[in-house]
Amino acid sequence: MEQQHPDDLPELLYISDPLCGWCYGMSPVIQRVQQEFAGRVEVSVLCGGMVTGEQVGPIREDWPYIAGALEQVERVTGVQFGAAFRALGQEGSHVQDSEPPCRAIHAFRQLRQEQAAQFAHAVQRAYFHDGADLNDLTTYEPLAAAHGLDPAEFRQQLTRPEIIRGTQLEFAAVSKIGVQGFPTTILRVGSQGYVLARGFQPYESFRTDLEAALQQADGN
């Protein structure tokens, strides 16, 4: 069987945000899909900018809600939130802002599209497990290095005007798609789009729905 050129493959759009706990739980599912469906589906990670503009502010404002959701996310998805992240939330002064981590993911994708899902999860793990400051651009240096990039060069990328502008355009593109919440996963085949999941979905049921959508697309 002749393998399709990547440009011809159906595209799985994983629309998420680094500050979204349910996305932290969904990212391992998307990574597994990328492995299991290699050669059949191209995975693209898009950042939505969940906390931007007037929503940017100290985590203490949202901590009662976030703290209440952690246990449910852990139980349903199997990911773990670290003591360092819980301490960050309880202390309360950390400023939540989706733009810097989204910018890092956007910049990484320009360099290593095929590893973007892994890098996005590494960013989320740094925050939700290790309590890292995602507003500090040095946070991304070891994450870039772990994916084979020069850390200092990558940090310089993050301040380039075209990367900052590109991140804003990415937010606008997600808004135009009409995403209601994060994570949302869409299969794009040619001009057709199939919403596969709104919110978290376990791998087995996600795989079943993806197979069905691919078959439906083949039949059209």
Secondary structure, 3 states (H helix, E strand, C coil): CCCCCHHHCCEEEEEECCCCHHHHHHHHHHHHHHHHCCCCCEEEEEECCCCCHHHCEEHHHCHHHHHHHHHHHHHHHCCCCCHHHHHHHHHCCCEECCHHHHHHHHHHHHHCHHHHHHHHHHHHHHHHCCCCCCCCHHHHHHHHHHCCCCHHHHHHHCCCHHHHHHHHHHHHHHHHHCCCCCCEEEEEECCEEEEEEECCCCHHHHHHHHHHHHHHHHHC
